[in-house]
Amino acid sequence: MTDLPNNHFVDDAPYDPNEDIKTLDRPDLDAPSWLLIWRKFRRHKLGLWSGVFLLVAYLSLPFVGFLVPYTPNERNADHLYAGPQMVRLFHEGSFIGPFVYPITAQADLENFRWNYTQDRENPAKLQYFCKGDDYNFIGLFRAETHLFCAPEGATVFLWGADRLGRDIFSRIFYGAQLSLTVGLIGITVSFLLGISIGGIAGYFGGRTDWCVQRVIEILRSLPELPLWLALSAAVPSHWGPVAVFFIISIILGLLDWPGLARAVRSKFLALREEEFVRAAEMMGAKPDRVIRKHLLPNFASHLIASAMLSIPAMILGETALSFLGLGLRAPAVSWGVMLNDAQNLASIEIYPWTAIPMLPVIIVVLAFNFLGDGLRDSLDPYSDN
């Protein structure tokens, strides 16, 4: 570039007849909106790492059977309430690879508890890509291969065993398949109802808006937890785990839509007076097209952030219902079902590892909240937040 006296600049580069004139002169400044969003989001470290964690968690759900050593309901009657076993690398100063010490149960008849002793003379090395009980791989076909297994004559309870001798580590991973999925199904139902009903109320206004607002006020005036309990108790007890799972997901979605509908309605009331909406109507666009093509895209950032903040509420709802015995029931495995087995405070005091299923609930809820905060700040890339 050459600087002229009149403060103008002239490009010294030779003329290229094949140059694309649509190419941006300053890609770093004239970037598309998605790139601006990504640049701002990656500066939100908590949101970024939370998104990576949740992505890995959801992608691993179809492969849970391969990743864990036991199936969810596989029992070991000789190791009831077995404590967590540490995977070690060195035995008596020598490196022998990952191994565990075999444990033997002894009944303490004075304190009415199980005590376990380790056999430190015979380390048992873990087995890899080994055969165990069969499971559904990716939900399509049966498989028997596990990433790692307990050695012959030993167990590998990384986070201990429950009252029936089932591996808590394996059950937590299997429980994630239901506990994490229930939020996606529930938020889908909630968003379909909230966006549809709120969009109709906000776009048409008048008597339609009045009727919708009265329905929302009635639903929001009902106490949430007793309503959850009443609807969940109405589910027939003879239904299978899959049917109960979908019903619980739909119930959570049905109870969550009024808040979203009110937010959509207020946004549409403001946007419907904008010039681009009036122009679309004058060109003959029907109401459904105006809502889908013109109103919703201007509200997309709020919807995405709301989804990320609503999914943990769904997960907590399922956990609470299952904990109270009104949600998913055995033999289904979810984090709430596992916590239901740990209701006895005396057992938690003696065997504290039975309360470990509360940790993934806390971690996942925090991850969704951090991700939602990051998206909420990033979806408006021109703000100063």
Salt bridges, closest charged atoms under 4 A:
ASP28 OD2 - ARG26 NH2 2.76
GLU92 OE2 - HIS91 NE2 3.77
ASP134 OD2 - ARG142 NH2 3.11
ASP162 OD2 - ARG166 NE 2.83
ASP162 OD2 - ARG171 NE 3.82
ASP209 OD2 - ARG265 NH2 2.76
GLU217 OE2 - ARG214 NH2 2.74
GLU273 OE2 - ARG272 NE 3.49
GLU273 OE1 - ARG278 NH2 2.72
GLU281 OE1 - ARG278 NH1 3.17
ASP341 OD1 - ARG163 NH2 3.91
ASP341 OD2 - ARG166 NH2 3.50
ASP341 OD2 - ARG171 NH2 3.94
ASP373 OD1 - ARG376 NH2 2.70
